[in-house]
Amino acid sequence: MPKLNSYTYGPADGPEVLAVHGMTGHGARWAHLAERHLADVRVLAPDLVGHGRSPWTPPWDIDAQVDGLSELIDAHARGPVVVVGHSYGGALAVHLAKSHPEKVRGLLLLDPAIELDPSDLLEVAGLTAKFPDYTDAEEAKSEKLNGAWADVDPALLDQEVEDHLVDADEGRVAWRISTPAIVSSWGELARPLVVPPADLPTILVQAMRVQPPYVGDKFKAALSDRLGDNLTVLEFDCDHMVAQAKPAEVAELVRRLL
């Protein structure tokens, strides 16, 4: 498994968190949360395969992503970590905890995308393939402002553009992602749900402005049945980018698990 590119924030001896971004994202997206709200915490924030500066070559499935995250923990963490996963990263966090329970001490799932409707995923994968880039940075920003980033501080979106938008063919721009990897990975979100070990402290945050919701009743029921009192379910009045829209609240939840 090729090594993932990763960003590290906070002191080397701080309590350790693995922060896993969502589809089309990148590890540096966690910088604001880490530097402004968790400055005493050591945050490992990788680019997933097919994203950012990590390898873009396949395989791109959940198993390969989990292997990369597991190897990152082995290489850079002193022991088991709290895993914060957003969207697709939430799905990966659950699979990591199931496959490598000895490496995970707690889960914070931020609007995880798990067992989504296959028809919806077919549509979004098709749109990703058909429209992989933008006329300019303003068009790229507009798409986010009119979508999941609607309630995020505009300065964070400006930073996203600076960190993650690159030149494409014929004078256009695109996010620093592999279109084939993203198209393939959308289908992974249709996989049947899995749940973490029964003794793992887990906090699930549902973003209530996301309609239809990414967090389904079936997943919440499965978590409740498995985890019992080890599960906390919270509803945040925000759109999908939970860590960017509610960084102070997310930091408090990280500290609760630490």
N, C-alpha and C positions, 0 to 999 in steps of 0.2 A: 504494500500500500504506500503510495507516495506521501511524503510528509505534508501536512497542511500548513499553509502560512498562518501565523497567529500573532495577535497583538496582546501584549501583557501590560496591565495597569496595576499600580499599587505596590506596596513593599513586598520584598521577597519572603518575609516571615509572616505576612498577613494571612488570615483565614482565606481558604481558596474557593473560588467560584469559577465554574466553566459556563460561559455565556454563549448560547448557540442561536445565531440569527435565523431569519426566515427565508423563504424562497426569494431569489433575486437580490438578497442583501449581502452583507460583508461584515467582518469582525469589527472594524473600526466604528461601526454604527453604535457600539456600546460605550464609546469613549466618554460621552457626556454623563451617563449614569455612573460609570466607574470613577471618573476624575472629580466630578462635582458632588456626588452623593455617597460614594463608597471608597473614599480616598485611602482608608486604612485596610482595605480588602484587596487581596491579590486576585485580579480578574484575568482569566485566560479567555481570549475571544478569537477563535479561529475563523478564517474564511472556509466555508464548506467546499467540497469538490465541485468544480464547475463554476465557482464564484470567486470574485476578487482576484487575489494573487496566488491562490492555491492551484494545483494542477487541474486542467480542464478535461483531461482524458478520462474515458469510462473505465470501470463501471460507475454509474451514477445513482444506484439504488440505495435504499435505506441501509442495507447491510454494509455496503461499502462506506457510507458516511459514518456509521457507528464504529466501524473498524478504525477509521481515521481519528475519531474522537477518543476512542479507547487508547490508541497509541499516543495521542497528545497528552492524556492524563499520565500515562506511564513515564513519558519523557520529561514532563514539566511540573507535576504535582507531587507533594510530599506524601499524600495519602488520599483517602476518599474526599470528593468535592461536592459542594452544592451545585446542582446543575439548573441554570435558568434557560428555558427554551421558549422562543417566540414562534408561533405559527408552525411552519414546517419544522423549525428547531424544537418546538414542543413535542412533536411526534418523535423526532430523533432522541430527545431526552428520555422519553418513556421507553423506547426500544433499548437505549443504552442501559437504563436501570434494570430492565428485564434481563438483558444479556450479560451484564457485568455488575451485579448488585454490590459486589465488594468495593467498587470504585465510586459509588454514589451514596452520599449521606443525607440528601434531601433533594426534592424537586420543586421548582417554581415554574409552573406552566402558564405562560402568558398567551391567552387566546389561541390555544393549540389547534392546528388543522389536522384532524384525525378522522379517517373514514368518511371523507366528503363524498358528495353525490358524483358518480362517474360521469353523468351527462354534463354537469357543470365543469368538471375537470377537462373533459374533451373540448368544450368550448374555449376555455381559457388557454389550453395548450395550443389550439388552433390559432388563436389571436396572437399568442407569443411568437409562433412561427411566421405569421403573416406580417406582423408589425414589430420587428425586433429593434427598431431604432427610431430616432426623432429628428425633426428638422433642426432643432437647436435646443439649448439648455432651457429656455423658457417653456418650450413645449413639454419637455421632460418633467419640469417642475409642475406645470399645470396638471398633468395627469395625476401626480401624487396629491396635489392640493385638492383636487376634485374627487379624491378617493380616500385611501386609508390614512393619509397624512393631514386630513382636513383640520384637525384640532392640535397639531404639533406646532411648537414655536417655529416661526419662519426661519430663524437663525439656524436651527438644526437641519432644516431642509437645504439651506444654502451650503452647510457643511457637507451634507450628503452629496450634493452636486460636485463640490470640490474634491471629495474623496473618491467618488465612485463613478462619475460620468467621464467617458473617454471619447476620443474621436473615432468615428466609424467611416465607412466608405462614402465617397462622393460628397464630402463636406458635412455629413450628418454626424450625430452623436448617439451613443448608446451606453447603457450601464455596463460596468466591467463584469460581464457574465458570459458564459457560453450558452448561446441559444439552443443548440442541440441538448445540452445537459438540462436546461430548464424545461424544455418541452418534454423530455423523458421523465423528469422528476415530478412534474405535475401528476402523472399517473400514479406515483407512489402514494399519494394522499388518499387514494381509493382503497388502499390495503385495509383488511379487517383490523379493528382496533386491538391493541394489547394494553395490559395494565401492569403497573410496577409491582414489586414485592409488597406483601401485605404489611410489613413492618416499617415501610419507608415513609417518613413524614413528607407530605405532598400538599402544596397549595395550588389550587386551580383558580385562575382569574379569567372570567369571561368579559369580553368587551361588548357592552350592551348596545352600542350603536351599529354593530355589524349585523346586517340583515340581508339574506338569511344567515343565521349564526354559524360560525365555524365549530363552536362547541355544542355538540348535540346531546339530547337527553340520554341517549343510549350510552354514550361515553361517561357521562356523569354518574349514571346508575351503576355502570360497571366499576368505576372507581370507588363509589360508595360501598358496594358489595365487597370489594377486595380489601379496602383500606380501613373502613370503619372510622374510628376516632382519629386515625392518622391523616385523615383528609380534611382540608379546609377549602370551601368553595366561596369565592367572593365575586361580586358583580361590580364592575367599574363602569362609570358613565363616561365612556370614551370610545373612539374608533379603534381600529385594529392595531395601531402602533403604540401598544400599551406602555412600553418602557420610555418612549419619547414623549408621550402625552402626559404620563403620570410618574415621572422619575422619582420623586420623593416617596410616593406610596410604594413603588416597586422596591426601592432601597430598604424601606422598613420591613418588607416581607422577606427580603434576602437576609437581613439581620435576624429576623425571627427564626429562620432555618439554621443560621450559623450558631 
